[in-house]
Amino acid sequence: MKLTEKQAEVARDIHRFRVLNFGRKSGKTDLAIEEIIGFAAIRRYTHSKRPKISYIGETRKEAKRIAWDRAKIRITPLFAKEANESNLELYIKNNKLSLADGNYSTVYFDGWENISALVGEEFDFLVMDEVSKYRNFWVGWQEILRPTLGPRKGQAMFISRPQGFNHWYDLTLLELKNENYKTFHATSYDNPHIDPKEIEEARKELSPERFSQEYMAEFVKQEGLIYKDFKRTHHVVKTEPDVGMVVEFIAGLDWGFEHPSVVLHCKVDRMGNVWVLDEWVKRHKTEGEVVNYVASCNFNAVYPDPENKSGVESLSRAGVSVREVHKGSGSVAAGIDRVRHYLRENKIKVHERCLNTISEFETYSYQPEKEEPQEENDDCLDALRYVISALQYNPTHTVIDLSWRMDMAARNIKLNSAR
């Protein structure tokens, strides 16, 4: 296969983690298959006699639809044995090593929803496609997939188009902080095999925002966002509140298992600002493990999702100061409005290390043509909503805030009098 200029640029690069921010029909899947062949047949950058490679799509169904058949056709001449259709596995000859000794490469195709099954595996190369659509990306990457590359010093290729300013946006910027990462950008126009007139037709039919995102691979605000007032320039911080300004150290807790459990570490200052300073986002944690973690943090108070009654009771037995969270008809909409108010008043400060919380603020959306939130990209924001919704029922912060302001006013009067 002859590579396009943009594809060749990526193929020549030797960074361990390559991030491809590519528009529609820019050749990203074909490039991924060529890279898989490079690691499997030529054993590029690996000395493993039996390299293991995995292609991960948004779902297993999408992995099969997008890449499986194309890979089979391209790789058939290199087969060491017949493909396993039920397990979506390909077996590829590598560097003429003896097949009798089992020296062949294996390529697995699967979906993001199944990555928990990869715990303990070892890979030479991972291809992750449609990454912007992955739910809880940082949890899956940092806790499951990244460790699978350690023993063999494996590499990874991340591929996607933008979807608002979510985790994909942060991933494309990692090259600024980590020398192992390199980001590449390509638009639909960079594929010489696509008639530019077809792209222009799409430009006419789509909204400017949609065309910019889908074809030009540019980052634009996602449509239907619930928290449109959230802005990184206003709400993401690198600092923490001064110790003397902190009123309470509290947490919001959203229970989960397949969806992660979330504990947001928050501090409320004298001005009524809520600082989100850390996030504990873990999948497959039992109720007991979550309770033990919360108890170890010594929060002044915890605001848990009340629907898990046994969990709330376990927190109380563990000595955790549990505060009531009002939940019922209309509570979600009311809580969203409360969070919006805090955003508009610039009273929410999210530390830059809280990547999942930031990503959710930029992707949490309404269902199409409905005023009901989609049940995704909301785990951290649910935990935050419990905190902020409950604060309005606790007048302590207002009283402290007012007394502090009065102290400052009295101090200013004294200073002015002294002058």
Rosetta blueprint (number, residue, H / E / L):
1 M L
2 K L
3 L L
4 T L
5 E H
6 K H
7 Q H
8 A H
9 E H
10 V H
11 A H
12 R H
13 D L
14 I L
15 H L
16 R L
17 F E
18 R E
19 V E
20 L E
21 N E
22 F E
23 G L
24 R L
25 K L
26 S L
27 G L
28 K H
29 T H
30 D H
31 L H
32 A H
33 I H
34 E H
35 E H
36 I H
37 I H
38 G H
39 F H
40 A H
41 A L
42 I L
43 R L
44 R L
45 Y L
46 T L
47 H L
48 S L
49 K L
50 R L
51 P L
52 K E
53 I E
54 S E
55 Y E
56 I E
57 G E
58 E L
59 T L
60 R H
61 K H
62 E H
63 A H
64 K H
65 R H
66 I H
67 A H
68 W H
69 D H
70 R H
71 A H
72 K H
73 I H
74 R H
75 I H
76 T H
77 P H
78 L H
79 F E
80 A E
81 K E
82 E E
83 A E
84 N E
85 E L
86 S L
87 N L
88 L L
89 E E
90 L E
91 Y E
92 I E
93 K E
94 N L
95 N L
96 K L
97 L L
98 S L
99 L H
100 A H
101 D H
102 G L
103 N L
104 Y E
105 S E
106 T E
107 V E
108 Y E
109 F E
110 D E
111 G E
112 W H
113 E H
114 N H
115 I H
116 S H
117 A H
118 L H
119 V L
120 G L
121 E L
122 E L
123 F L
124 D L
125 F E
126 L E
127 V E
128 M E
129 D E
130 E L
131 V H
132 S H
133 K H
134 Y L
135 R L
136 N L
137 F H
138 W H
139 V H
140 G H
141 W H
142 Q H
143 E H
144 I H
145 L H
146 R H
147 P H
148 T H
149 L H
150 G L
151 P L
152 R L
153 K L
154 G L
155 Q E
156 A E
157 M E
158 F E
159 I E
160 S E
161 R L
162 P L
163 Q L
164 G L
165 F L
166 N L
167 H H
168 W H
169 Y H
170 D H
171 L H
172 T H
173 L L
174 L H
175 E H
176 L H
177 K L
178 N L
179 E L
180 N L
181 Y E
182 K E
183 T E
184 F E
185 H E
186 A E
187 T L
188 S H
189 Y H
190 D H
191 N L
192 P L
193 H L
194 I L
195 D L
196 P H
197 K H
198 E H
199 I H
200 E H
201 E H
202 A H
203 R H
204 K H
205 E H
206 L L
207 S L
208 P H
209 E H
210 R H
211 F H
212 S H
213 Q H
214 E H
215 Y L
216 M L
217 A L
218 E L
219 F L
220 V L
221 K L
222 Q L
223 E L
224 G L
225 L E
226 I L
227 Y L
228 K L
229 D L
230 F L
231 K L
232 R H
233 T H
234 H H
235 H H
236 V E
237 V E
238 K L
239 T L
240 E L
241 P L
242 D L
243 V H
244 G H
245 M H
246 V E
247 V E
248 E E
249 F E
250 I E
251 A E
252 G E
253 L E
254 D E
255 W L
256 G L
257 F L
258 E L
259 H L
260 P L
261 S E
262 V E
263 V E
264 L E
265 H E
266 C E
267 K E
268 V E
269 D E
270 R L
271 M L
272 G L
273 N L
274 V E
275 W E
276 V E
277 L E
278 D E
279 E E
280 W E
281 V E
282 K E
283 R L
284 H L
285 K L
286 T L
287 E H
288 G H
289 E H
290 V H
291 V H
292 N H
293 Y H
294 V H
295 A H
296 S H
297 C L
298 N L
299 F L
300 N L
301 A E
302 V E
303 Y E
304 P E
305 D L
306 P L
307 E L
308 N L
309 K H
310 S H
311 G H
312 V H
313 E H
314 S H
315 L H
316 S H
317 R H
318 A L
319 G L
320 V L
321 S L
322 V E
323 R L
324 E L
325 V L
326 H L
327 K L
328 G L
329 S L
330 G L
331 S H
332 V H
333 A H
334 A H
335 G H
336 I H
337 D H
338 R H
339 V H
340 R H
341 H H
342 Y H
343 L H
344 R H
345 E L
346 N L
347 K L
348 I E
349 K E
350 V E
351 H E
352 E L
353 R L
354 C L
355 L H
356 N H
357 T H
358 I H
359 S H
360 E H
361 F H
362 E L
363 T L
364 Y L
365 S E
366 Y E
367 Q L
368 P L
369 E L
370 K L
371 E L
372 E L
373 P E
374 Q L
375 E L
376 E L
377 N L
378 D L
379 D H
380 C H
381 L H
382 D H
383 A H
384 L H
385 R H
386 Y H
387 V H
388 I H
389 S H
390 A H
391 L H
392 Q L
393 Y L
394 N L
395 P L
396 T H
397 H H
398 T H
399 V H
400 I H
401 D H
402 L H
403 S H
404 W H
405 R H
406 M H
407 D H
408 M H
409 A H
410 A H
411 R H
412 N H
413 I H
414 K H
415 L H
416 N H
417 S H
418 A H
419 R L
